[in-house]
Amino acid sequence: MSSLDTPPTEGRPGRLTAHEARQRLEHERNARLTQLRAIDEAGRDVTDQVMSVQKEAVRRVLAEIEAAFARVGDGSYGTCLGCSRPVPAERLEILPYTRFCVACQRHSD
């Protein structure tokens, strides 16, 4: 079982522990930093505009990841910023830095 496959704790079914959240966020941050390095290396073969758009998208996700780390720290991680209900663990597994449940995300777009 990998660190990302850790089952939820018994006391909070369906909720991630702070440790599990940090592990998932670290994984996402490392993946985005790797993307940025790859974009920089491929920059010689792609137009500056395309490279700039890709970099900006990755930087936006990195900012979301950093904000999620702050929510872990203040105890609000996993709570929807729209409706204040818990974000389902399945959604946090897929998108560990999300701020919203699916319903509220649709309204915020």
PLY file of the C-alpha trace (Angstrom):
ply
format ascii 1.0
element vertex 109
property float x
property float y
property float z
element edge 108
property int vertex1
property int vertex2
end_header
0.00 0.00 0.00
1.51 3.37 -0.98
1.32 6.41 1.28
-1.49 7.79 -0.89
-3.58 4.65 -0.33
-3.73 5.09 3.44
-7.24 4.29 4.68
-9.06 7.00 6.60
-8.75 6.97 10.36
-11.38 5.16 12.38
-12.49 8.22 14.31
-13.31 10.26 11.21
-14.73 7.98 8.52
-14.43 9.53 5.08
-12.13 12.33 6.30
-8.41 12.65 5.69
-6.04 13.18 8.57
-3.75 16.20 8.44
-0.85 13.84 7.74
-2.69 12.22 4.81
-3.65 15.62 3.43
-0.06 16.85 3.64
1.17 13.70 1.84
-1.28 14.20 -1.01
-0.47 17.89 -1.26
3.28 17.19 -1.29
2.71 14.73 -4.13
0.72 17.33 -6.11
3.29 20.06 -5.46
6.15 17.81 -6.59
4.24 16.86 -9.73
3.66 20.54 -10.62
7.28 21.49 -9.95
8.33 18.65 -12.25
5.95 20.04 -14.89
7.54 23.47 -14.60
11.03 21.99 -15.05
9.84 20.03 -18.10
8.30 23.16 -19.60
11.55 25.04 -19.06
13.54 22.26 -20.72
11.11 22.01 -23.65
11.09 25.79 -24.01
13.59 25.63 -26.80
11.09 23.75 -28.97
7.84 25.57 -28.21
6.73 29.12 -28.76
7.17 31.53 -25.88
3.42 32.19 -25.69
2.49 28.50 -25.26
5.23 28.03 -22.70
4.08 31.11 -20.79
0.46 29.89 -20.66
1.54 26.46 -19.44
3.78 27.95 -16.76
1.01 30.25 -15.54
-1.43 27.33 -15.26
1.05 25.30 -13.23
1.82 28.31 -11.02
-1.91 28.79 -10.33
-2.17 25.16 -9.19
0.93 25.57 -7.02
-0.73 28.59 -5.37
-3.85 26.47 -4.71
-1.65 23.75 -3.19
0.08 26.26 -0.90
-3.33 27.60 0.17
-4.41 24.02 0.94
-1.34 23.58 3.17
-2.47 26.68 5.07
-5.97 25.18 5.47
-4.40 21.98 6.86
-2.51 24.15 9.33
-5.56 26.11 10.49
-7.83 23.05 10.59
-10.17 24.11 7.78
-8.82 21.65 5.19
-11.56 19.43 3.79
-14.34 21.88 4.57
-16.04 23.47 1.55
-15.52 27.23 1.43
-18.91 27.59 -0.24
-21.30 25.63 1.96
-19.09 24.80 4.99
-19.86 21.08 4.65
-17.12 18.43 4.48
-15.66 17.89 1.02
-16.03 14.15 0.24
-12.80 12.20 0.76
-13.08 10.83 -2.79
-12.91 14.37 -4.18
-9.92 15.19 -1.98
-8.17 12.05 -3.21
-8.58 13.22 -6.81
-8.01 16.93 -6.19
-6.33 17.30 -2.78
-6.06 21.08 -3.03
-9.73 21.74 -3.85
-11.53 24.44 -1.89
-15.06 23.38 -2.80
-17.40 20.40 -2.97
-18.60 19.57 -6.50
-21.88 21.51 -6.19
-20.20 24.68 -4.93
-17.40 24.35 -7.51
-20.02 24.43 -10.28
-21.42 27.68 -8.86
-17.99 29.29 -8.52
-16.92 28.71 -12.14
0 1
1 2
2 3
3 4
4 5
5 6
6 7
7 8
8 9
9 10
10 11
11 12
12 13
13 14
14 15
15 16
16 17
17 18
18 19
19 20
20 21
21 22
22 23
23 24
24 25
25 26
26 27
27 28
28 29
29 30
30 31
31 32
32 33
33 34
34 35
35 36
36 37
37 38
38 39
39 40
40 41
41 42
42 43
43 44
44 45
45 46
46 47
47 48
48 49
49 50
50 51
51 52
52 53
53 54
54 55
55 56
56 57
57 58
58 59
59 60
60 61
61 62
62 63
63 64
64 65
65 66
66 67
67 68
68 69
69 70
70 71
71 72
72 73
73 74
74 75
75 76
76 77
77 78
78 79
79 80
80 81
81 82
82 83
83 84
84 85
85 86
86 87
87 88
88 89
89 90
90 91
91 92
92 93
93 94
94 95
95 96
96 97
97 98
98 99
99 100
100 101
101 102
102 103
103 104
104 105
105 106
106 107
107 108
